[in-house]
């Protein structure tokens, strides 16, 4: 593969949930492709560790602690990114949570937390950054959704609903902020990230999809690079399934 196809030299990427899992894989991939990176998540220490790793690759990196459902903290994250780098070219809305709880046991607090982190927060971050990107002449937004939004499962109704809303947001914002800003979704299936440690041994080896297995975190990388780079210049408002054929 020609690495030049995904050249992100001179670009600045902001990734929420960037200290672990799929977010961490994308942070590393963007940096290897030449981008400077803003690493954002709840735990500043974890973000700093990733930022130091990225600096070791010769790229600039900024670590920011953020609760990705709180609009005041999201606004502060945006200001920190622009103060540090002067621009955001690539935004990845990756932070999320998916607790499995029977619907009749979901509390209002849990409902608000799940919807807040998976839709309310990403809406705020994407809308504010998309506006600035459009004014600056261009940019890319990638929303990380779930196959659970397309094929909802029992016990995760708030999560599936929030991710379905995120998918709808992708299509709407692609129209609203295009043609300068492209907005796409990665619809992720089961991946062997930190959350999989709570799965049964069988679930970590087998999955009910065409490939018969969960994904390895690094398998999200080429899709993320494609959507972040000019190679996807005619792709926007798309929901790209990376789910093993769920």
C-alpha positions as CSV (number, residue, x, y, z in Angstrom):
1,X,0.0,0.0,0.0
2,X,1.3,3.4,-0.9
3,X,1.5,5.4,2.4
4,X,1.3,8.6,0.3
5,X,-2.3,7.8,-0.4
6,X,-3.2,8.7,3.2
7,X,-0.7,11.6,3.6
8,X,-2.0,13.9,6.4
9,X,1.1,16.1,6.7
10,X,0.3,19.5,8.0
11,X,-3.1,18.5,9.3
12,X,-4.4,18.6,12.9
13,X,-6.6,15.9,14.1
14,X,-8.7,15.9,17.3
15,X,-9.9,12.5,18.6
16,X,-12.2,12.1,21.6
17,X,-11.8,8.9,23.5
18,X,-8.3,9.0,22.1
19,X,-6.4,7.4,24.9
20,X,-7.5,3.8,24.3
21,X,-9.4,1.4,22.1
22,X,-10.3,2.5,18.5
23,X,-9.6,6.1,19.4
24,X,-6.0,5.3,20.3
25,X,-5.5,3.3,17.1
26,X,-6.7,6.3,15.1
27,X,-4.5,8.7,17.0
28,X,-1.5,6.6,16.2
29,X,-2.4,6.1,12.6
30,X,-3.0,9.8,12.0
31,X,0.3,10.7,13.6
32,X,2.1,8.1,11.4
33,X,0.5,9.6,8.4
34,X,1.9,13.0,9.4
35,X,-0.8,14.7,11.4
36,X,-0.4,16.6,14.7
37,X,-3.0,15.3,17.2
38,X,-5.2,16.5,20.1
39,X,-5.9,13.6,22.4
40,X,-9.0,14.0,24.5
41,X,-10.6,11.8,27.1
42,X,-11.7,11.9,30.7
43,X,-8.4,11.0,32.2
44,X,-5.7,13.6,31.6
45,X,-2.9,11.2,32.7
46,X,-3.9,8.7,30.0
47,X,-4.0,11.4,27.4
48,X,-0.6,12.7,28.4
49,X,0.9,9.2,28.0
50,X,-0.5,8.9,24.5
51,X,0.6,12.5,23.6
52,X,4.1,11.6,24.7
53,X,4.1,8.5,22.5
54,X,3.0,10.7,19.5
55,X,5.7,13.2,20.2
56,X,8.1,10.3,20.0
57,X,7.0,9.9,16.4
58,X,8.1,13.5,15.7
59,X,4.6,14.9,15.7
60,X,3.1,17.6,17.9
61,X,0.5,16.4,20.4
62,X,-1.8,18.1,22.9
63,X,-3.5,16.2,25.8
64,X,-6.9,17.6,27.0
65,X,-9.1,16.2,29.7
66,X,-12.8,16.4,28.7
67,X,-16.1,15.0,29.7
68,X,-17.4,14.5,26.1
69,X,-21.1,15.0,27.1
70,X,-20.6,18.4,28.8
71,X,-21.0,21.3,26.5
72,X,-18.9,23.7,28.6
73,X,-16.0,21.2,28.6
74,X,-16.4,20.6,24.9
75,X,-16.2,24.3,24.2
76,X,-13.1,24.5,26.4
77,X,-11.6,21.6,24.4
78,X,-12.2,23.4,21.1
79,X,-10.6,26.6,22.4
80,X,-7.6,24.6,23.7
81,X,-7.2,22.9,20.3
82,X,-7.3,26.2,18.4
83,X,-5.1,27.9,20.9
84,X,-2.5,25.1,20.6
85,X,-2.6,24.5,16.9
86,X,-4.6,27.2,15.3
87,X,-6.9,24.8,13.4
88,X,-8.7,21.5,13.4
89,X,-8.7,19.6,10.1
90,X,-9.9,16.3,11.2
91,X,-12.4,15.6,14.1
92,X,-13.2,12.2,15.3
93,X,-16.2,11.8,17.6
94,X,-15.2,8.5,19.2
95,X,-16.0,8.8,22.9
96,X,-19.0,6.6,23.9
97,X,-20.5,4.2,26.4
98,X,-22.7,1.2,25.9
99,X,-23.9,-0.3,29.2
100,X,-26.2,-3.3,28.8
101,X,-29.3,-2.9,31.1
102,X,-32.8,-4.2,30.7
103,X,-34.9,-1.4,29.4
104,X,-37.3,-1.4,32.4
105,X,-34.4,-0.9,34.7
106,X,-32.9,2.1,33.0
107,X,-32.8,5.1,35.2
108,X,-33.3,8.7,34.0
109,X,-29.7,9.4,35.0
110,X,-28.3,6.4,33.0
111,X,-30.5,7.3,30.0
112,X,-29.2,10.9,30.1
113,X,-25.6,9.7,30.5
114,X,-25.8,7.3,27.6
115,X,-27.5,9.8,25.2
116,X,-25.3,12.6,26.4
117,X,-22.0,10.9,25.6
118,X,-23.2,9.2,22.4
119,X,-25.2,12.0,20.8
120,X,-25.6,15.3,22.8
121,X,-21.8,15.8,23.2
122,X,-20.9,14.7,19.7
123,X,-23.5,17.1,18.3
124,X,-22.0,20.0,20.1
125,X,-18.5,19.2,19.2
126,X,-19.3,18.5,15.5
127,X,-21.5,21.5,15.0
128,X,-19.0,24.0,16.5
129,X,-16.0,22.6,14.8
130,X,-17.9,22.2,11.4
131,X,-18.8,25.8,11.5
132,X,-15.2,26.8,12.0
133,X,-14.0,24.3,9.4
134,X,-16.4,25.8,6.9
135,X,-15.2,29.3,7.6
136,X,-11.6,28.1,7.2
137,X,-12.4,26.5,3.8
138,X,-12.5,22.8,4.7
139,X,-12.3,19.9,7.1
140,X,-13.4,16.3,7.8
141,X,-15.5,14.9,10.6
142,X,-15.8,11.2,11.4
143,X,-18.4,10.0,13.8
144,X,-17.9,6.6,15.3
145,X,-21.2,4.8,15.5
146,X,-22.2,1.2,16.0
147,X,-23.8,-1.7,14.1
148,X,-26.3,-1.6,17.1
149,X,-27.8,1.5,15.5
150,X,-28.6,-0.4,12.3
151,X,-29.5,-3.7,13.9
152,X,-30.6,-2.9,17.4
153,X,-30.2,-5.5,20.1
154,X,-32.1,-5.9,23.3
155,X,-30.8,-4.3,26.5
156,X,-29.1,-1.4,24.9
157,X,-32.0,0.8,23.7
158,X,-30.7,4.2,24.8
159,X,-27.3,3.4,23.2
160,X,-28.8,2.1,19.9
161,X,-31.1,5.1,19.8
162,X,-28.3,7.6,20.4
163,X,-26.1,6.0,17.8
164,X,-29.0,6.0,15.3
165,X,-29.3,9.7,16.0
166,X,-25.5,10.1,15.4
167,X,-26.0,8.4,12.0
168,X,-28.8,10.9,11.2
169,X,-26.6,13.8,12.3
170,X,-23.9,12.6,9.9
171,X,-26.2,12.9,6.9
172,X,-27.7,16.2,8.0
173,X,-24.4,17.9,8.8
174,X,-22.8,16.7,5.5
175,X,-25.5,18.7,3.8
176,X,-25.5,21.6,6.2
177,X,-21.7,22.2,6.1
178,X,-20.8,20.9,2.7
179,X,-19.2,21.2,0.3
180,X,-16.3,22.5,2.4
181,X,-16.8,20.0,5.2
182,X,-17.2,16.3,4.7
183,X,-19.0,14.3,7.5
184,X,-19.0,10.5,7.6
185,X,-19.7,7.7,10.0
186,X,-17.7,4.6,10.8
187,X,-20.3,2.0,11.9
188,X,-18.2,-0.3,14.1
189,X,-19.1,-3.8,14.9
190,X,-17.6,-5.7,17.9
191,X,-13.9,-4.9,18.4
192,X,-11.5,-6.4,20.9
193,X,-10.9,-3.2,22.8
194,X,-10.8,-2.7,26.6
195,X,-14.6,-3.4,26.8
196,X,-14.1,-6.9,25.5
197,X,-12.3,-7.9,28.7
198,X,-15.7,-8.3,30.2
199,X,-16.9,-10.6,27.5
200,X,-17.0,-14.4,27.7
201,X,-14.0,-16.3,26.2
202,X,-16.3,-17.5,23.4
203,X,-17.4,-13.9,22.6
204,X,-13.8,-12.8,22.2
205,X,-13.2,-15.5,19.7
206,X,-16.5,-15.7,17.8
207,X,-19.1,-13.2,16.6
208,X,-22.4,-13.4,14.7
209,X,-21.1,-11.8,11.5
210,X,-20.0,-13.0,8.1
211,X,-16.3,-13.2,9.2
212,X,-17.3,-15.1,12.4
213,X,-15.1,-13.1,14.7
214,X,-14.7,-9.7,16.4
215,X,-12.4,-7.1,14.9
216,X,-8.9,-6.3,16.0
217,X,-8.6,-2.6,17.0
218,X,-6.0,-2.0,14.3
219,X,-8.5,-3.1,11.6
220,X,-10.3,0.2,11.9
221,X,-7.2,2.1,10.8
222,X,-7.5,2.0,7.0
223,X,-11.1,3.1,7.1
224,X,-10.3,6.0,9.4
225,X,-7.3,7.0,7.2
226,X,-9.5,6.8,4.0
227,X,-12.2,9.0,5.5
228,X,-9.7,11.5,7.0
229,X,-7.7,11.9,3.8
230,X,-8.3,13.5,0.4
231,X,-8.6,10.0,-1.0
232,X,-12.3,10.1,0.1
233,X,-12.9,13.5,-1.5
234,X,-16.2,12.3,-3.0
235,X,-17.4,10.5,0.1
236,X,-19.7,12.4,2.5
237,X,-22.8,11.7,4.4
238,X,-21.8,8.0,4.3
239,X,-22.2,5.3,6.9
240,X,-19.2,3.0,6.4
241,X,-19.7,-0.4,8.0
242,X,-16.6,-1.9,9.6
243,X,-18.4,-4.7,11.3
244,X,-17.2,-8.0,9.8
245,X,-20.4,-8.3,7.8
246,X,-22.9,-8.0,10.7
